[in-house]
Amino acid sequence: MTLINQLREKDEFVGFYLLKELDVKQTNATPPKDYFDIVLCDSSGQLPAKYWDVSAADKETFFPMGLVKVHGVVQLYRERLQIRIMRIRKSTPEDGVSVTDFIRSAPIRPVDLIYAIKQAMDSIADPEIKAIVSFCAAKVEEKLMHYPAAKTHHHAYFAGLAYHIARMLEIGDFICRQRPFLNPDFIKAGIILHDIAKPEEMIAQLGIVSEYSLEGKLIGHISMASNWITEAAIRCGIDLDSDRVLGLQHLVLSHHNLGEWGSPVQPQTAEAVALHYIDSLDAKLQMVEDALDTTPDTETWTPMIRGLENKAIYRLSI
């Protein structure tokens, strides 16, 4: 079976893939015709696909997160690879394939990622900061084992959120040793808390986000996490006006940096500035790594990366 990242323009192929996304849309023809707008994926990556002339039976047969056998051809559309599906059917038990075979996951075991995060929490010296972080993390402890960090942009796979936090903690540890004026307790706390409400913002299965929750749509993970900090302080008997509570809330509320990126305030403490750039560095480098990993070795350029202002990355051959 041909892996997604091995497909090239004009390739005709047959294989099993996961329907990561599936929407029914209509053509501009008169009269309009239904078609499937699909994202096919496997453990190596994903590609958009189109299946034309969809029947009423097709709309009752195919759904997101289903395994399918596809006969398709790879085309170039607006300088990006896209699959035209010629035939498609649901997988059967006789095919001997499992959905877990087609899921991308973090390169480190989830149990090891959670252990690293708990070690960081245990190393927080300030008891009030540690209590607040522990309270918030406990809300999503089970989901942290498998949730992605985002729907599409970065770490969008099984245990992606825990991997993102663990890698940020490594960067934060280095930054604190290089810049001793930073408070390491706030840096560790901010890293763990900045996306801690993502599992409540998104609805995900096996690391794939199907949609955003009602709370995610109406409140969002940034505001939710700030509310959790307030709740934790009340439960732990910590003064809501203390610099610890305000500092942690500011870290969460400002980590996206700009209002158009979701932050109601900009970073105005040293640790908040550091957190924003630690988050951005890890997320953007992961976008580059994922794009390189899922682009065939024969291609010198990756597809355009939305999170990098739609720039493609050139693969140096040295």
Residue pairs with C-beta under 8 A, 6 or more apart in sequence:
1 14
1 15
1 16
2 11
2 13
2 15
3 42
3 43
3 44
3 45
4 17
4 40
4 41
4 42
4 44
4 45
4 46
4 47
4 294
5 44
5 45
5 293
5 294
5 295
5 296
6 44
6 296
7 13
7 47
7 74
7 81
7 83
7 296
8 74
8 81
8 296
8 298
8 299
9 74
9 75
9 76
9 81
10 73
10 74
10 75
11 73
11 74
12 71
12 72
12 73
12 74
13 70
13 71
13 72
13 73
13 74
14 69
14 70
14 71
15 69
15 70
16 67
16 68
16 69
16 70
16 91
16 95
16 97
16 102
17 40
17 41
17 42
17 67
17 68
17 70
17 102
18 40
18 41
18 42
18 65
18 66
18 67
18 68
18 99
18 102
18 103
19 38
19 39
19 40
19 62
19 63
19 64
19 65
19 66
19 67
19 68
20 39
20 40
20 41
20 46
20 64
20 65
20 208
21 37
21 38
21 39
21 64
22 36
22 37
22 38
22 39
22 62
22 63
22 64
23 36
23 37
23 38
24 34
24 35
24 36
24 37
24 54
24 59
25 34
25 35
25 36
25 37
26 32
26 33
26 34
26 35
27 33
27 35
27 52
33 52
33 53
33 54
34 53
34 54
34 59
35 50
35 51
35 52
35 53
35 54
36 49
36 50
36 51
36 54
36 58
36 62
36 85
37 48
37 50
38 48
38 49
38 50
38 51
38 83
38 85
39 46
39 47
39 48
39 49
40 46
40 47
40 48
40 49
40 70
40 83
41 47
41 102
41 104
41 208
42 101
42 102
43 101
43 102
43 103
43 104
43 105
44 104
44 293
44 294
45 104
45 293
45 294
45 295
46 294
47 74
47 81
47 82
47 83
48 80
48 82
48 83
49 70
49 72
49 82
49 83
49 84
49 85
50 82
50 83
50 84
50 85
51 58
51 85
51 88
52 84
61 90
62 68
62 88
62 90
64 210
65 99
65 205
65 206
65 208
65 210
66 90
66 91
67 90
67 91
67 95
67 97
67 99
67 102
68 88
68 89
68 90
68 91
69 88
69 89
69 90
69 91
69 95
70 83
70 85
70 87
70 88
71 85
71 86
71 87
71 88
72 83
72 84
72 85
72 86
73 83
73 84
73 86
74 81
74 82
74 83
74 84
75 81
75 82
75 83
75 84
76 82
79 304
80 303
80 304
81 303
91 97
99 206
100 206
103 157
103 158
103 206
103 207
103 208
104 157
104 158
104 207
105 157
105 158
105 159
105 207
106 113
106 155
106 157
106 158
106 159
106 160
106 162
106 163
107 163
108 159
108 163
108 166
110 145
110 146
110 158
110 159
110 162
111 145
113 159
113 162
113 163
113 165
113 166
114 141
114 144
114 145
114 162
116 166
116 169
117 137
117 144
117 162
117 165
117 166
117 169
117 192
120 169
120 188
120 191
120 192
121 130
121 133
121 134
121 137
121 188
121 192
122 130
123 188
124 130
124 133
124 185
124 188
124 189
125 185
126 185
126 244
128 236
128 238
128 242
128 244
129 185
129 186
129 189
129 244
129 248
130 185
131 232
131 236
131 238
132 189
132 229
132 232
132 233
132 236
132 238
132 244
132 245
132 248
133 188
133 189
133 192
133 193
135 228
135 231
135 232
135 235
135 236
136 192
136 193
136 196
136 225
136 228
136 229
136 232
137 144
137 192
137 196
139 196
139 200
139 228
140 147
140 196
140 197
140 199
140 200
143 199
144 161
144 162
144 199
145 159
145 162
146 158
146 159
146 204
146 206
146 207
147 159
147 160
147 161
147 162
147 198
147 199
147 202
147 204
147 207
148 155
148 156
148 157
148 158
148 159
148 160
148 161
148 202
148 204
148 207
148 208
148 209
149 155
149 156
149 160
149 161
149 163
149 164
149 195
149 198
149 283
150 156
150 160
150 198
150 209
151 202
151 209
151 212
152 306
153 283
153 287
153 306
153 307
154 160
154 164
154 283
154 284
154 286
154 287
154 290
154 307
155 161
155 163
155 164
155 283
155 286
156 207
156 208
156 209
157 207
157 208
158 206
158 207
159 207
160 207
161 195
161 198
161 199
164 195
164 282
164 283
164 286
165 191
165 192
165 195
167 282
167 286
168 191
168 278
168 279
168 282
169 188
169 191
169 192
171 278
171 281
171 282
172 184
172 187
172 188
172 191
172 274
172 275
172 278
173 184
175 182
175 187
175 274
175 278
176 182
176 184
176 187
179 274
181 270
182 270
182 271
182 274
183 270
183 271
186 247
186 248
186 251
186 269
186 271
187 271
187 274
187 275
187 278
189 248
189 251
190 248
190 251
190 252
190 255
190 271
190 272
190 275
191 275
191 278
191 279
193 225
193 229
193 248
193 251
193 252
194 225
194 251
194 252
194 255
194 275
194 279
195 221
195 225
196 221
196 225
196 228
197 221
197 222
197 224
197 225
197 228
198 221
200 213
200 215
200 216
200 221
200 224
201 212
201 213
201 215
201 216
201 220
201 221
201 224
202 209
202 211
202 212
202 213
202 216
203 209
203 210
203 211
203 212
203 213
204 210
215 224
216 224
219 227
220 262
222 252
222 253
222 255
222 256
222 262
222 263
222 264
223 253
225 252
226 249
226 252
226 253
229 245
229 248
229 249
229 252
230 240
230 245
230 249
232 238
233 239
233 240
233 242
233 245
234 240
238 244
238 245
239 245
247 269
247 271
250 265
250 267
250 268
250 269
250 272
251 269
251 271
251 272
251 275
253 263
253 264
253 265
254 263
254 265
254 266
254 267
254 268
254 272
254 275
254 276
255 263
255 267
255 272
255 275
255 276
255 279
256 262
256 263
256 276
257 263
257 266
257 267
257 276
257 280
258 266
267 273
267 275
267 276
283 307
284 307
284 308
287 305
287 307
287 308
288 302
288 305
288 308
288 313
291 302
291 303
291 305
291 313
292 302
292 313
292 315
295 301
295 302
295 303
295 315
299 315
300 314
300 315
300 317
301 312
301 313
301 314
301 315
302 312
302 313
302 315
303 312
304 310
304 311
304 312
305 311
305 312
305 313
